[in-house]
């Protein structure tokens, strides 16, 4: 009887711990609004925003080849990626526009922006590739 009680108590504890972690995670995510948008919408929102915070998370080589005007390079592959976001002194209450080459890296980076407490983050779906296909210009 005691063993059954212990096992059932342990299972209940594990289950309730997982639920608590899930609720905390959901609460954190609700504080951040992630918007996965195509190039035309990404560009329109940049144009509507005063002093937009545009983050290119590609490599320095990719950045030099062409980037969105006003973008700041914060290399996703740099081991200090999170620290570099923090060093950039971005306003977490203003929208942040994040992009990479194809949308893969920026999609993964969304969890980092959530954990850092940003309120609104735009992710350029399909990355700079979609930007170029849409006929939008790059700065070199």
C-alpha positions in Angstrom: 0.0 0.0 0.0 2.8 2.5 0.9 4.7 1.7 -2.3 1.6 2.3 -4.4 0.9 5.6 -2.6 4.5 6.7 -3.2 4.5 5.8 -6.9 1.1 7.6 -7.4 2.3 10.7 -5.5 5.5 10.7 -7.6 3.6 10.5 -10.8 1.2 13.3 -9.7 4.2 15.5 -8.7 5.8 15.0 -12.2 2.6 15.7 -14.0 1.9 18.8 -12.0 5.5 20.1 -12.5 5.2 19.6 -16.2 1.9 21.5 -16.3 3.4 24.3 -14.3 6.3 24.6 -16.7 3.9 24.6 -19.6 1.8 27.4 -18.1 4.9 29.5 -17.4 6.1 28.9 -21.0 2.7 29.8 -22.4 2.6 33.0 -20.2 6.0 34.0 -21.5 5.0 33.4 -25.1 1.9 35.5 -24.7 4.0 38.4 -23.7 5.8 38.3 -27.1 3.9 38.6 -30.4 5.7 36.8 -33.1 4.6 37.6 -36.7 5.8 35.4 -39.5 5.3 37.5 -42.6 6.3 37.6 -46.3 8.6 40.2 -47.8 5.9 42.7 -48.8 4.3 42.8 -45.4 7.8 42.9 -43.7 8.7 45.9 -45.8 5.4 47.7 -45.2 5.8 47.3 -41.5 9.4 48.6 -41.6 8.2 51.6 -43.5 5.4 52.3 -40.9 7.8 52.1 -38.0 9.8 55.1 -36.8 13.5 54.1 -36.5 12.9 50.4 -37.2 15.1 47.9 -35.5 16.2 45.5 -38.3 18.3 42.6 -37.4 20.1 40.5 -40.1 21.2 37.3 -38.4 23.2 35.9 -41.4 27.0 35.6 -41.5 29.2 38.7 -42.2 29.9 37.3 -45.7 26.2 37.1 -46.5 25.6 40.6 -45.0 28.3 42.2 -47.2 26.8 40.6 -50.3 23.6 42.6 -49.7 21.2 43.4 -46.8 18.1 45.4 -46.1 18.8 49.1 -45.7 19.3 50.0 -42.0 19.9 46.4 -40.9 22.3 45.6 -38.1 24.3 42.3 -38.4 24.1 39.9 -35.4 25.5 36.6 -36.6 23.3 33.7 -35.5 26.3 31.3 -35.7 28.4 33.4 -33.3 28.6 31.6 -30.0 27.8 35.0 -28.3 24.6 35.5 -30.3 22.4 36.1 -27.3 25.0 38.5 -25.7 25.3 40.4 -29.0 21.5 40.9 -29.1 21.7 42.3 -25.6 24.7 44.5 -26.5 22.8 46.0 -29.4 20.6 47.7 -26.8 17.4 47.2 -28.7 14.2 48.6 -27.4 12.2 45.5 -26.3 8.9 47.5 -26.5 9.3 48.4 -30.1 8.9 46.0 -33.0 12.1 44.1 -34.1 12.4 42.9 -37.7 14.5 39.7 -38.0 15.7 38.0 -41.1 18.2 35.5 -42.5 18.7 33.9 -45.9 15.8 31.5 -46.1 13.8 31.9 -42.8 15.3 28.9 -41.1 17.7 30.6 -38.7 15.3 33.5 -38.0 12.6 31.0 -37.3 14.8 29.3 -34.7 15.9 32.7 -33.3 12.3 33.5 -32.3 12.6 31.5 -29.1 15.6 33.6 -28.1 13.7 36.9 -28.7 10.8 35.5 -26.6 13.1 34.6 -23.7 14.8 38.0 -23.9 11.4 39.7 -23.5 10.8 41.4 -26.8 7.2 42.5 -27.2 6.7 42.3 -31.0 9.0 40.4 -33.4 8.6 40.2 -37.1 10.2 37.1 -38.8 10.7 37.4 -42.5 9.4 34.1 -43.8 11.6 32.6 -46.5 14.2 35.2 -45.6 16.1 37.6 -47.8 15.4 35.1 -50.7 11.7 36.2 -50.5 12.8 39.8 -50.3 14.8 39.6 -53.5 12.1 37.5 -55.3 9.6 40.3 -54.4 11.7 42.8 -56.3 12.7 44.7 -53.1 16.2 46.3 -53.1 19.2 45.5 -51.0 22.0 47.7 -49.8 25.6 46.7 -50.4 
